[in-house]
Amino acid sequence: MESNYKPIGDYIQLVDERNKGLKVTSLLGLSISKQFIKSVANTIGTDMENYKIIRKNQFACSTMQVRRDKKMPVALYSEETPSIISQAYPIFEIIDTQELLPEYLMMWFTRSEFDREACFHAVGGVRGSLEWEDFCGMKLPIPSPEKQQEIVREYNIIQNRIALNNQFINKLEETAQAIYKQWFVDFEFPDENGKPYKSNGGEMVWCAELEKEIPVGWEYGCLGDLSTQFSGFSFKGEEYSFEEGITVVRGENVTEKRLRWDTHKKWNHKLDARMKKCFLESNDIVIGMDGSKVGKNWALISKHQLPLLLAQRVTCVRSNNKIEATYILLSMMVLKFEDHVAQVQTGTSVPHISGQQITDFPLIIPTNRILHLFNNKTEVLFEKINLNIQISKKLNEMKDLLLARMTTIEKL
């Protein structure tokens, strides 16, 4: 251990300020991704005076189930206005912020190596809780305050660029969804003369299934009418590589509208005939089939991410025709695919959706002419989205490199 490594417990102290008089009403929860979130807990009949107040530059954490989740949820509160959080969460603060910056400590908590060490210390059977004393005994390098400020400044520059890039991606997605709603909800797509169809007398016909009129020539159908589907291969987990090979998309890599690579695994062995059928293609849609967020966890594959292999418990929806790919994706966004899944999913402790339930997702099937026009209009938007997703990925890699460098910093 480097000489400038010091126990966390030497620099922090527990805080226990209760919400007496109900002065604070903003209730927060703590996510496994180390962020504060708006609480959705049912607090009817709950004594809110017993909740803990958290203030700017204080931390909240959870020491429960660390081994099971392989992460220690901990977050730095940065708002000027205080909030309240469950009394089950320890709240702590830095004793002397002139010696250790809160942002620097939070950077250390963000490192995957910190979570691995926390998991190693976790005890308590299946749930694997982390004792407070063991947490305080974990060590980190403490460079000079000036060096800490420099590191935090570099980190924040990258974080801000990621945030701006993600805002741009969201704007592009909102634009694509707005076009979809105009064309396929309001039916104001361009007619033969380039004018909005419905408001310029476009012919409509009654659709009994939807209980509303739709344009003549359109049909009521389902996802399976426009796509094929296949599930991934059951790769042996102990044979994965972390260094070389073809990246494998597993259930934990599929999050809400995105792929995540903080748990990156590859296949570096011979591919048999069945495995070769699990190669993904550009514009495929991958959907997680299990878990608490089933129905929300799905993402579009871009050409920039290939080659990729698909693992078991993830399904791939592949459009029958290239022009249908963006239409399918935006239908899932606008028509709330997650609501469909909520109605048909099975399982109690672990929600599950089958391939058939996925292909049964209802949607309208426009004419090929309209699908061609729509693809031409939205394809450029998704190309920009995919490029910026790759930029965010590179920025996150830069951030990870900066976090990794924290162990090599010498005390100044």
N, C-alpha and C positions, 0 to 999 in steps of 0.2 A: 504494500500500500504506500502510495506517495506520501511524503512528509506533510504536504499541505492539505491532505484529506482530513476532514474533521467530522465528528458525529453530528447528525442533524439535530439531535436533542440539545446540543450545546447552544443552539442559536434560536430555538423556538420555545414558546410556552402556550399551554392550553388556555382557551378563553371560553367562559360559560356565562354569557349574558342572556337572560331570559326576557321574553316579550311581555313584561309586566305592564298592565294597563292597555294592552293591545295597540300599542303605538305604531307598530309595523304590520302591514297587511300583505305585502308582496311575498308570496310563498314560492320557494324554489326547491327543485330536486337536484340530484347530482347524477350525471351520466357516466357510463363506463368509458366514454371517450374523453373524460376529464374536462367536462364543461358543466356549467350551471344551466338548468332547463326549467321552464315553467312547470310547476307541479300539477299533476292531474289527479292527485289523491283525493279521496272523499273525506272531507274534514267536518262533515255534519256531526255535531255533538262532540267535537274534539276541543280540548282545552288549549286554545292557541296561545295562552299566556305561558305555557310550558315549552313552546318552541324557542329555539335559539336565534338570537340576532347575529347576523354576519355583516361586517362593515368592510369598507375599502381596504385592500391590502391584507385581508385575513384569508385564511385557507379553510376549506372544509374537505373532509376525506371520509372514506369508508374503509374500515379494516376488515370487514366481513367478506367471506367468499372469495378472497384474493386468489387462492390456489385454483378454485374452480373456474374463475373468470380469466385467470392468467393476467390480470391487470389490477392495479390499485387505483380506484377512482379518487382523484384529488384535484381540486381546482382553486384558482386564485380569484377572489372577488374583486372586480375593478370598478364597480359603479360607485358614484358619489352617494346615492341614496341607499340606506341599508335595506336588507331583506331578512326574511326568516327562513329557517330550514329545520328539518326534523331534529329532535333532540338525540336521535340515534347517531348522528354524524358528529365526530369530534371536530371542533373548530380550534385553530391555532394561529398564532401570529409570530412574526420575527421579533425577537427581543430588541435588537438594535439594527435598524435598516441602514445605518451608516456603515455597518460592517458586512451585512449580507442583504442584497437587494431582493425584494419579493419576486420580481420578474425573473431574476437569475435562478432562484430556487425553483420556480415553476418550470423553467426550461429543463432543469435536472429531472424533475418529476415526469417530464414528457418523454424522456429517453426510454426506449424499449428495454435497455439494460437495467434500468431502475425497476421496471415491472418484473423482470426475471429474478432480480434479487429479492424483491418483495415476496414473490411466489415461493422462492427457496425458503424464506423464513416463516412462511405461513404454516400454521398448525391448526389443530382442532377438528380432525377427522375429515369427512367428505367435503364440508363447506370450506375448510381451509382458511381460517381467520388469521390475521396478522396481529400479534400482541403489540400494544403501544410501545412497550419498552424496546422491542425488536426494531420497530420503525425508527425510534429515536436513535438507536445504535447504528443505523445505516449511515454510511459516510459519503461525503462529496468534497470535491476540491474547492477551496475558498481562495481565489486570487484577490488582488487588491480591488477596492471599490471602483477604481478607474477602469481596470480591466473588465470587471463585471459589466459596467456601463457600456463599454465597447462591444462586448459580446451580445448584450441585450439589444443594442442599436442595430447590429447586423441582422440579428434574428427578426426584429420587428420590420426591417426593410423587406425581407423575404415574405414575411407573413402578410404585410400590406399588399405586396404585389399579387400574392395568391388570392387575397380577398377581392381585389379589383378585377382580377381575371375571372374569378367565379361569378362576380356580379355581371360581367359581360356575357358569360355563358348563360346566366339566368335570363338576361334581356333577350338574347337570341332565341331561347326556348319559349319565352313569353310571346315573342313575335310569331314564331311558328304556330303556337297554339291559337293565337288570335286569328291567323289565316284559316286554320282548320275550322274554328267555330263559325267564321264568316261563310265558308264554303259548305260545310257538312252539318251544321246545326241551324244556321239561318238560311241556308240554301241560296246564298248570294254569290255563287261562283260565276265566272264570266260565261255568258251565253254565246251563241254563234256570232253575235255582233260585238262581243266584248263588254256587254252591259250586265249588271247584276241580274241573275236569273229570275228569282222569285218576284222582286219588286217591279220587273218589267214584263210581267205576264207569263212567265215560264209555266208550262203545263205541269200540274201536280196530280197525284193519284193517292187515294186513301190506303194506308198501311195498317192493317188490323193489329199486327203484333206490337207496333209502336203507338197505336191509337192516335195517329196524326198523318198528315199528308207528306209525301216525299216526291221528288221529281220523277217524272215518267222515265222508265227505263232503268231506274235504280231498284235494288232488291234489299229485302231484310235477310241477313245471314249471320254468320259467326266467324270467329277467327280462323277456324279450320277450313273455311271456304277459300281463304286467301293464302294459306301457308301449310307447310309440313312441319313436323316436330320430331325431335329425337332426344333421348336422355344420354347423359354422359357415361363414361366407363368407370368401373370400380377399381381405380388404381390402389395399389397397396401403399398405405401411408408410410410404412417404414422404409420404402424404397425411393421416396422422393429425394430430390437434391435441392440444395439451397444456392448452388453456385452455377451449374451448367445444365443445359437441356432446354426443353420446350415448356414454357409457362403453362400451368394447369389452372383453369378457372374452377374453383371449388365454391361450395355454398357460402363460406365466410368471405369470399372475394366479391360477392354480389351484394351491393348495398342499394340504397334508394336512388335509382336512375344513373348510377355510376358503378364502376369497378374500383375496388380498393386493393392495394398491394402491400399493406403493412405486414401481411402474413404470406409472403411470396414463396411458392414452391414450384419445382420444375420436375419434368420427367426426362431422365437421361439414359433410359434403357431402350432396348429394341422395341419397335412398335409392331404389334400383330395386326391382323386384318380388322378386328373389331375396334382396336384403338384408332386406326387410321380413319375410321368412319366418324370419329369424334373431333376432327379438326373443325374449328369454327371459320366462318367466312365474314367478309365485310357486310354490314347491315343485318347480321343475325341479331336476334334478341335473346339474351339469356335470362332465365327466370329461376330464382331459388324456390324450391318446392317444400321446404320445411322451416319451422322457426316462428318466433313471436311476430316477425314482420313479414310473414308470407303474404304475397299479394302486393307488397310495396317494394320488395327487393328484386329489381330487374334492370337491365341495362342494355344499351345498344353497342354492338361491337363495330369498331372502325378499322379501316385498313392499316392505320398507324399502329395498332396494338398487336397485329398478327406477327408470327404464328401463335395460335392458342389451341390448347386441347380442353375438352369439356369433361368434368368429373361427374361421378354419380351424385344424385340428389339435386342436380341442376338440369333443367331442360332447355333446349334450343328451339326457338320458333324461327323458321326460315321462310321468307315470303316466296310464293310461287313465281313471282315476276319482280324484277328490280324496281319497277315503278310503284309497287305496292308497299315497299319497306317503310318509307316515312309515314305513309298513311296508317299502317298498322301501329307504329310507335306512337303517333299522336292520338290515335283512337284510344290507346291504353292510358295516355295521359289525361285527355279531355273527358272521356267517358268513364273515368274512375275504375280502372281495372281492379284496384284494391277493394272496392265495394262489391264487385262481382265475386271476388275470392272470399270475402267475409261471409257471403251468403251460402257458399257451396263447400267451403273447406271442411275437413274432417279432423279428428283428433282433439283432445282436450289439453293435456299437459304440453304437447308439442303439435301445434297446428300443422296441417299438411294439405297440399292440393295435388290432384292427379293430373296427368297429361290430358285426359279427356275433359276435365273441368276447365283446363286452360283453353283448349280449342273451342269449347262451348261459349266463350265470351262473345256476347252479341254485338253486332255492329251493322251499319248500312254498307252495301256494296254498290259504289257508283259505277258509272260507265267507264270503259277504258280510256276514252277521250279525256274525261275529267281527271282520272288518275294520272295520266301522262302530264297534263297541265300542272297538276298539284305537285307532282314529283319535280318538275322543272323549276317550280317556284320555291320549293323548300329544300331541295338538295344542296344548294349553295349555303343555306343557313346551317345545315347539319355538318357540312364540311368545315365551316368556321368553328362550330361547336367542338368538333372532334380535334381540330388543331389546337384550340385553346385548352382542351382537356389534357392534351399532351404537354402543353406549356406548364400547366399546373402540376403535372406529374414531375417534370424536370425541376420545378421550383421546390417541390416537396423533397426531392432527392438532395437538393442543395441544403435545405433545412436540416435533413438528417445528417448530412456531412458536418454541418456546424455543430449539431448536438454531440456527434461523435468526438469532435475535437475538444470538447470540454474536459476530457480526461487527460489531455496532453498539455493543458495550460499550466505554466509554471507561475508560482506566486511572485508577484512583482514587489 
